Amino acid sequence: MPEFPLPVTQIAQLLGVPEGALRALMAERGDEPGDPTLVGLTVEEAARRLGIGRTKMYEYVSSGEIRSAKIGSLRRIPAEAVGEFLARRYRTTDFDAAA
């Protein structure tokens, strides 16, 4: 299985999915991680980075839970907003209670 530079164990816990399933999904995507130089992500790209569906991502954007900007007719999510969202979720989640 390929190595991933992400803390996959933590991400799997945050998303509430088995780590093995998350790793399998990441392996299915292949070696193309996307363009790491992108500053503004589409809703689909941001959702894929978090491993959630597009509809759920739109809910987070609509509620303001994930920052986004309108550029012309396009909606873009700052790449760092995905990490900020995950960090906020991590701080507010009590993993000890789930164990």
QUIZILIN-V642756 format. One record per backbone hydrogen bond with DSSP energy under -1.0 kcal/mol. NH is the residue of the N-H (numbers start at 1). CO is the residue of the C=O. Records with the same first field share a line. If there is no record, write none. Layout:
NH=CO ; CO
//
This chain:
8=6
11=7
12=8
13=9
14=10
15=11
17=12
22=18
23=19
24=20
25=21
26=22
27=23
28=24
29=25
30=27
33=31
38=35
41=77
46=42
47=43
48=44
49=45
50=46
51=47
52=47
57=53
58=54
59=55
60=56
61=57
62=58
63=59
65=60
66=60
69=76
71=74
74=71
76=69
77=41
79=39
81=78
84=80
85=81
86=82
87=83
88=84
89=85
90=86
91=87
92=88
//
